[in-house]
Amino acid sequence: MLAETQKPHTLSLFINDVLLLTKARLTLSVVFSSIAGYLLAVASANMWHILLLSIGGYGLAGASNAFNQIIEKEIDAKMIRTQNRPIPAGRMSTQAAFSIAITLLILGLVILYALNPKTAMFGAISVFLYTCAYTPLKTVTPLSVFVGAIPGAIPFMLGWVSATGNFGIESGILFMIQFFWQFPHFWAIGWMMHSDYQKAGINMLPTGSTGNATALQIILYTLWTIVISIIPVFGFTEALQLSVVAAVVVGAVGLMLLWTGFQLYRNHSVANAKKLMIMSIAYITAIQWIYVLDKFI
């Protein structure tokens, strides 16, 4: 009887650790970005396509996060925020994590290739850059954020490419929106976790420290994000359209993000950095919803 009650408990712990290994919440946000990009590219949604895109996208994003935790297992053990991850906590072996990562990688590539080869190619590029460039550079240079912004920007445009099989100005704009957005987002996280990151030899901030110079760069990149986010309203992006009303709403949400950046510039508190981080997540989620709703309503 005891063995029977332990098995489900053990299984639930394993599933929870797999979710932690793949950073489920972050990975699901990546999947949402891909679905938003897909919806912007089609006249009507194909649920089978969305399902394949979701499973394939989760596979590749989950594999990237798993490889990241394998590589950074010693770093994760040094930081309070990451000490309870499956590998540093000793609940999962490196070999088991690697097997999960490889399985997810193969599954993701096969499924995305079934949609079209370009989707699988961009997905593979994303995994490679995240795992082989961004992750090792985190302990070397703050420029790792720039490198990491490339795979981080692929999901939004990946949905468009999965629907069309082409990379053009439309998917390029979707890429640029998410590319520039990542700088204020990750610098806010780097600001919040600065002391913890330093214990592990990581510095995510562009100037190497919290202060006006870093806050000013956050403001400048936020401005670029806002500008790029409203470009489709001018009709330069062919099939990617945005109405004047939607552009005004996108701009208003962008000003809210910009305001939190100014608050951090005026007061270098961790609390303000956290507000910026939360607002950045709200921003990217909101504009993706606005873009999609503007198309179909």
Secondary structure, DSSP 8 states (H G I E B T S, - for coil): -HHHHHHHHHHHHHHHHHHHHTTHHHHHHHHHHHHHHHHHH-SS--HHHHHHHHHHHHHHHHHHHHHHHHHTHHHHHH-TTTTTSTTTTTSS-HHHHHHHHHHHHHHHHHHHHHH-HHHHHHHHHHHHHIIIIIHHHTTT-TTHHHHHHHHHHHHHHHHHHHHHS---HHHHHHHHHHHHHHHHHHHHHHHHTHHHHHHTT---STTSSSSHHHHHHHHHHHHHHHHHHTGGGGT-STT----HHHHHHHHHHHHHHHHHHHHHHH---HHHHHHHHHHHHHHHHHHHHHHHHHHH-
